[in-house]
Structure formats: structure tokens, C-alpha cells
Amino acid sequence: MEPIKRGQLQEEIDEAIVEFLDTGEELKLETKSDSACHFFQKFTVGDDEVQLRVDWSDINDDGHPVLDADFFCSKTRKKRSLKGSRRESHHTHTIPEKGRQYVWSYKNYKRPFKVKVRWLARAEMKVTVVAAAEATVIRSKKS
């Protein structure tokens, strides 16, 4: 699979659903205009507010998008720098041979899930019409 560029996500994917494997809960992921990501709902881990996103512009060796995590201060909402455990949890790759299945962890928080996608299909059709005709001229021998 080729990476999807900014602004092209809605042309390629109709919807993405996350299924949390520990609870069976399913949620539709959101998009933002001019982005190549599907966004999870924000949640809190300790004093960090976390925004997970499936980044379709960053494809791993298995052809699956990398999961990115952005961290914000839960009090000020300012983006936090990627140092220490935040840096380790910023990129998460899929589990080998499990499709788009991930286990995201940060500090004492761990969440297994998979991302299901409904792709938009494109079809091009070329119609060619071939017509053939045959005519035979018969001349009469009568004058």
C-alpha cells in the first residue's frame, strides 16, 4: 500500500472503526480536513491528555499505518515535548501478521485494539464499440 497524502484521506477511506480488544467496544474514528490521519477520542493517562491517531502518510514495512500519540498537559492543554516515556509511546507499529492490530502502552496504561477500514472503491471503465459491415454487389446480367 502507498502512503495517503494530506487531504486525500476522504477520497480513499469511507470510515475507520477502532475495536478495543479488551472490551469489544467499537468507536468510529474522526478525520480532520487536510490531514492524513484518523483520530481517536482524547483520554487521560496521569496528568497527560493523549490523542492517538492512525497516520496513513506513514506506512510501515507491512503496509499498515503507524499509530502516533500526541501528549497534552491535562490542565493547560498545551502540547508536551516527546521525552522519555512519551517518546517511547509516540510511535506504535502493528503486531506482525495481525493486520492493523496494535497494543498501545504508556506508563501503566495498556490498550490492545484493531482498526477496521471501509475503503472507497474506484472503477474506471473503457467502452469500445466495434462495428463491422459487409456488402456484396450483385450485378444483373440483363441489360
Backbone as CSV, one residue per row, in Angstrom:
resi,resn,N_x,N_y,N_z,CA_x,CA_y,CA_z,C_x,C_y,C_z
1,MET,0.830,-1.173,0.000,0.000,0.000,0.000,0.882,1.247,0.000
2,GLU,0.441,2.234,-0.709,1.154,3.504,-0.772,0.634,4.436,0.326
3,PRO,1.482,5.307,0.840,1.010,6.290,1.823,-0.069,7.192,1.222
4,ILE,-0.967,7.647,2.072,-2.011,8.585,1.659,-1.540,9.988,2.022
5,LYS,-1.673,10.906,1.103,-1.211,12.277,1.317,-2.280,13.110,2.027
6,ARG,-1.822,14.215,2.615,-2.747,15.150,3.280,-3.870,15.552,2.333
7,GLY,-5.077,15.570,2.854,-6.224,16.000,2.070,-6.810,14.933,1.168
8,GLN,-6.186,13.757,1.078,-6.685,12.691,0.205,-7.394,11.576,0.968
9,LEU,-7.439,11.673,2.285,-7.994,10.597,3.100,-9.458,10.306,2.765
10,GLN,-10.260,11.356,2.608,-11.680,11.169,2.322,-11.921,10.600,0.926
11,GLU,-10.922,10.666,0.057,-11.038,10.087,-1.277,-10.726,8.592,-1.275
12,GLU,-10.049,8.122,-0.229,-9.591,6.739,-0.174,-10.379,5.868,0.808
13,ILE,-10.781,6.450,1.947,-11.391,5.669,3.021,-12.738,6.270,3.396
14,ASP,-13.768,5.427,3.405,-15.108,5.871,3.778,-15.205,6.054,5.292
15,GLU,-14.733,5.057,6.060,-14.723,5.179,7.505,-13.727,4.209,8.118
16,ALA,-13.285,4.553,9.321,-12.395,3.687,10.097,-13.015,3.514,11.480
17,ILE,-13.041,2.282,11.937,-13.619,1.924,13.232,-12.528,1.279,14.064
18,VAL,-12.404,1.718,15.324,-11.486,1.061,16.243,-12.301,0.081,17.087
19,GLU,-11.775,-1.131,17.212,-12.372,-2.133,18.096,-11.369,-2.419,19.197
20,PHE,-11.751,-2.086,20.438,-10.888,-2.342,21.580,-11.014,-3.815,21.949
21,LEU,-9.903,-4.527,21.890,-9.926,-5.980,22.062,-10.138,-6.404,23.506
22,ASP,-9.896,-5.507,24.463,-10.095,-5.861,25.869,-11.552,-5.714,26.313
23,THR,-12.356,-4.919,25.577,-13.756,-4.714,25.964,-14.751,-5.047,24.853
24,GLY,-14.284,-5.107,23.596,-15.185,-5.316,22.460,-15.866,-4.036,21.999
25,GLU,-15.626,-2.917,22.695,-16.226,-1.641,22.336,-15.700,-1.188,20.974
26,GLU,-16.599,-0.608,20.166,-16.223,-0.080,18.864,-16.577,1.396,18.790
27,LEU,-15.674,2.186,18.205,-15.898,3.616,18.023,-15.449,4.031,16.629
28,LYS,-16.208,4.932,16.032,-15.825,5.473,14.736,-14.737,6.516,14.957
29,LEU,-13.670,6.436,14.169,-12.584,7.403,14.264,-12.932,8.628,13.429
30,GLU,-12.458,9.764,13.881,-12.758,11.042,13.226,-11.635,11.438,12.271
31,THR,-11.952,12.338,11.367,-10.958,12.896,10.458,-10.948,14.413,10.614
32,LYS,-9.902,15.025,10.124,-9.810,16.481,10.077,-9.437,16.856,8.655
33,SER,-9.941,17.984,8.205,-9.639,18.391,6.837,-8.143,18.610,6.676
34,ASP,-7.658,18.323,5.513,-6.249,18.462,5.159,-5.325,17.648,6.071
35,SER,-5.785,16.460,6.465,-4.979,15.562,7.288,-4.960,14.186,6.643
36,ALA,-3.964,13.403,6.993,-3.885,12.020,6.519,-4.048,11.069,7.690
37,CYS,-4.782,11.509,8.718,-4.921,10.717,9.944,-6.385,10.505,10.321
38,HIS,-6.626,9.384,11.003,-7.885,9.147,11.712,-7.592,9.331,13.193
39,PHE,-8.455,10.074,13.881,-8.205,10.462,15.260,-9.121,9.727,16.235
40,PHE,-8.532,9.274,17.338,-9.270,8.692,18.444,-9.810,9.826,19.316
41,GLN,-10.761,9.517,20.176,-11.189,10.476,21.188,-10.050,10.637,22.186
42,LYS,-9.842,11.845,22.669,-8.788,12.080,23.653,-9.151,11.396,24.971
43,PHE,-8.120,10.991,25.694,-8.309,10.374,27.003,-7.134,10.761,27.891
44,THR,-7.278,10.550,29.184,-6.272,10.982,30.138,-5.525,9.797,30.731
45,VAL,-4.201,9.937,30.792,-3.326,8.985,31.481,-2.464,9.830,32.415
46,GLY,-2.670,9.693,33.723,-1.947,10.526,34.680,-2.292,11.981,34.460
47,ASP,-1.293,12.826,34.297,-1.556,14.244,34.044,-1.401,14.611,32.562
48,ASP,-1.416,13.585,31.715,-1.344,13.797,30.268,-2.704,13.525,29.629
49,GLU,-3.077,14.384,28.696,-4.206,14.100,27.827,-3.591,13.549,26.544
50,VAL,-4.091,12.425,26.073,-3.485,11.719,24.944,-4.418,11.760,23.735
51,GLN,-3.837,12.037,22.588,-4.553,11.994,21.315,-3.863,10.970,20.432
52,LEU,-4.499,9.820,20.226,-3.966,8.813,19.307,-4.486,9.097,17.914
53,ARG,-3.650,8.791,16.923,-4.068,8.978,15.537,-3.407,7.927,14.655
54,VAL,-4.185,7.411,13.733,-3.689,6.458,12.742,-3.179,7.302,11.580
55,ASP,-1.875,7.241,11.343,-1.235,8.110,10.345,-1.041,7.359,9.034
56,TRP,-1.921,7.607,8.084,-1.886,6.926,6.788,-0.769,7.439,5.891
57,SER,-0.119,8.529,6.261,1.004,9.024,5.463,2.312,8.342,5.862
58,ASP,2.282,7.605,6.962,3.459,6.900,7.484,3.150,5.409,7.540
59,ILE,3.535,4.699,6.498,3.226,3.267,6.356,4.445,2.453,6.767
60,ASN,4.221,1.408,7.576,5.350,0.573,7.997,5.687,-0.479,6.936
61,ASP,6.642,-1.328,7.233,7.105,-2.337,6.263,6.021,-3.340,5.874
62,ASP,5.008,-3.509,6.728,3.912,-4.436,6.425,2.790,-3.769,5.631
63,GLY,2.942,-2.471,5.326,1.929,-1.754,4.568,0.804,-1.193,5.420
64,HIS,1.004,-1.138,6.740,-0.019,-0.630,7.653,0.406,0.721,8.219
65,PRO,-0.580,1.564,8.547,-0.241,2.881,9.087,0.342,2.781,10.491
66,VAL,1.224,3.705,10.800,1.816,3.797,12.126,0.834,4.547,13.021
67,LEU,0.735,4.124,14.268,-0.088,4.799,15.255,0.770,5.840,15.956
68,ASP,0.327,7.079,15.947,1.046,8.161,16.618,0.271,8.586,17.852
69,ALA,1.001,9.043,18.866,0.386,9.584,20.071,0.919,10.989,20.308
70,ASP,0.017,11.925,20.524,0.390,13.279,20.904,-0.054,13.476,22.347
71,PHE,0.761,14.197,23.104,0.524,14.374,24.531,0.326,15.853,24.845
72,PHE,-0.676,16.129,25.685,-1.001,17.485,26.088,-1.116,17.530,27.609
73,CYS,-0.799,18.675,28.170,-0.989,18.867,29.607,-2.489,18.902,29.866
74,SER,-2.984,18.066,30.766,-4.427,17.996,31.007,-4.986,19.285,31.611
75,LYS,-4.138,20.101,32.240,-4.611,21.360,32.842,-4.560,22.517,31.851
76,THR,-3.444,22.668,31.138,-3.269,23.826,30.245,-3.626,23.531,28.793
77,ARG,-3.702,22.255,28.429,-3.981,21.796,27.052,-2.828,22.090,26.092
78,LYS,-1.678,22.475,26.617,-0.515,22.729,25.763,0.159,21.410,25.411
79,LYS,0.651,21.340,24.168,1.321,20.130,23.699,2.622,19.921,24.476
80,ARG,2.860,18.675,24.858,4.060,18.336,25.615,5.142,17.815,24.692
81,SER,6.381,18.003,25.109,7.511,17.518,24.307,7.594,15.996,24.415
82,LEU,8.184,15.400,23.410,8.315,13.943,23.354,9.646,13.529,23.974
83,LYS,9.629,13.383,25.286,10.822,12.962,26.019,10.462,11.746,26.862
84,GLY,11.459,10.900,27.097,11.288,9.750,27.982,10.188,8.805,27.522
85,SER,9.264,8.480,28.426,8.209,7.510,28.113,7.248,8.037,27.051
86,ARG,7.109,9.354,26.941,6.269,9.908,25.862,6.892,9.593,24.503
87,ARG,8.181,9.735,24.403,8.879,9.440,23.143,8.724,7.964,22.779
88,GLU,8.853,7.084,23.767,8.714,5.638,23.536,7.308,5.266,23.076
89,SER,6.308,6.028,23.512,4.906,5.721,23.179,4.382,6.520,21.991
90,HIS,5.217,7.379,21.425,4.757,8.225,20.321,4.444,7.420,19.064
91,HIS,5.297,6.484,18.686,5.057,5.637,17.506,4.806,4.208,17.939
92,THR,3.737,3.616,17.406,3.430,2.212,17.658,3.152,1.547,16.318
93,HIS,3.835,0.445,16.073,3.627,-0.309,14.836,2.643,-1.446,15.080
94,THR,2.106,-1.970,14.008,1.171,-3.091,14.118,1.894,-4.332,14.620
95,ILE,1.095,-5.260,15.136,1.633,-6.553,15.544,1.865,-7.356,14.261
96,PRO,3.063,-7.895,14.066,3.346,-8.629,12.824,2.313,-9.730,12.544
97,GLU,1.880,-9.775,11.298,0.938,-10.777,10.787,-0.435,-10.727,11.455
98,LYS,-0.792,-9.576,12.031,-2.113,-9.416,12.663,-2.911,-8.291,12.009
99,GLY,-2.506,-7.867,10.824,-3.218,-6.783,10.140,-3.008,-5.462,10.838
100,ARG,-4.081,-4.681,10.955,-3.998,-3.387,11.629,-4.346,-3.543,13.108
101,GLN,-3.609,-4.401,13.785,-3.803,-4.620,15.219,-2.615,-4.024,15.975
102,TYR,-2.912,-3.281,17.036,-1.905,-2.551,17.797,-2.080,-2.839,19.287
103,VAL,-1.012,-2.647,20.047,-1.093,-2.573,21.500,-0.362,-1.294,21.883
104,TRP,-1.131,-0.294,22.318,-0.533,0.976,22.706,-0.359,0.994,24.217
105,SER,0.825,1.395,24.656,1.066,1.465,26.100,1.839,2.728,26.445
106,TYR,1.540,3.214,27.648,2.199,4.414,28.170,2.077,4.359,29.688
107,LYS,3.208,4.441,30.350,3.266,4.329,31.805,2.588,3.026,32.220
108,ASN,1.553,3.081,33.038,0.867,1.857,33.478,-0.404,1.572,32.677
109,TYR,-0.588,2.255,31.554,-1.774,2.112,30.708,-1.422,1.266,29.487
110,LYS,-2.277,0.309,29.165,-2.046,-0.561,28.001,-3.397,-0.856,27.372
111,ARG,-3.477,-0.710,26.044,-4.752,-0.928,25.362,-4.541,-1.624,24.026
112,PRO,-5.054,-2.868,23.884,-4.987,-3.558,22.583,-6.225,-3.225,21.739
113,PHE,-6.015,-3.020,20.455,-7.148,-2.737,19.571,-6.767,-3.033,18.132
114,LYS,-7.798,-3.069,17.300,-7.564,-3.175,15.863,-8.387,-2.108,15.171
115,VAL,-7.938,-1.730,14.002,-8.597,-0.701,13.214,-9.180,-1.364,11.971
116,LYS,-10.495,-1.221,11.831,-11.196,-1.766,10.671,-11.516,-0.612,9.721
117,VAL,-11.336,-0.865,8.439,-11.460,0.207,7.448,-12.440,-0.204,6.356
118,ARG,-13.282,0.747,5.973,-14.133,0.551,4.793,-13.576,1.466,3.712
119,TRP,-12.940,0.838,2.724,-12.283,1.561,1.641,-13.313,2.013,0.619
120,LEU,-13.006,3.097,-0.036,-13.801,3.535,-1.180,-13.224,2.868,-2.419
121,ALA,-14.075,2.362,-3.243,-13.616,1.684,-4.456,-13.767,2.632,-5.640
122,ARG,-12.778,2.588,-6.470,-12.828,3.359,-7.713,-12.812,2.372,-8.861
123,ALA,-13.600,2.691,-9.840,-13.598,1.841,-11.021,-13.575,2.731,-12.261
124,GLU,-12.776,2.335,-13.169,-12.740,3.027,-14.449,-13.179,2.034,-15.509
125,MET,-13.999,2.517,-16.410,-14.480,1.633,-17.446,-14.209,2.286,-18.794
126,LYS,-13.710,1.496,-19.673,-13.485,1.981,-21.023,-14.348,1.120,-21.932
127,VAL,-15.224,1.769,-22.636,-16.130,1.059,-23.532,-15.675,1.323,-24.957
128,THR,-15.507,0.256,-25.685,-15.121,0.361,-27.087,-16.190,-0.336,-27.913
129,VAL,-16.655,0.339,-28.889,-17.663,-0.240,-29.773,-17.007,-0.474,-31.128
130,VAL,-17.134,-1.677,-31.591,-16.598,-2.027,-32.901,-17.787,-2.419,-33.780
131,ALA,-17.866,-1.792,-34.908,-18.940,-2.117,-35.847,-18.302,-2.615,-37.148
132,ALA,-18.913,-3.612,-37.682,-18.419,-4.142,-38.949,-19.617,-4.309,-39.902
133,ALA,-19.387,-4.059,-41.117,-20.442,-4.223,-42.114,-19.839,-4.868,-43.355
134,GLU,-20.658,-5.607,-44.018,-20.188,-6.263,-45.232,-21.255,-6.053,-46.303
135,ALA,-20.824,-5.743,-47.462,-21.775,-5.528,-48.557,-21.323,-6.342,-49.770
136,THR,-22.281,-6.896,-50.428,-21.994,-7.646,-51.648,-22.785,-6.992,-52.773
137,VAL,-22.126,-6.690,-53.858,-22.789,-6.090,-55.012,-23.012,-7.196,-56.034
138,ILE,-24.250,-7.362,-56.400,-24.590,-8.365,-57.414,-25.077,-7.622,-58.647
139,ARG,-24.408,-7.869,-59.752,-24.796,-7.191,-60.987,-25.630,-8.162,-61.812
140,SER,-26.630,-7.587,-62.321,-27.510,-8.404,-63.135,-26.873,-8.549,-64.526
141,LYS,-27.089,-9.702,-65.153,-26.560,-9.916,-66.496,-27.543,-9.432,-67.547
142,LYS,-28.691,-9.025,-67.140,-29.671,-8.485,-68.103,-29.311,-7.047,-68.412
143,SER,-29.425,-6.651,-69.625,-29.130,-5.285,-69.972,-30.367,-4.521,-70.263
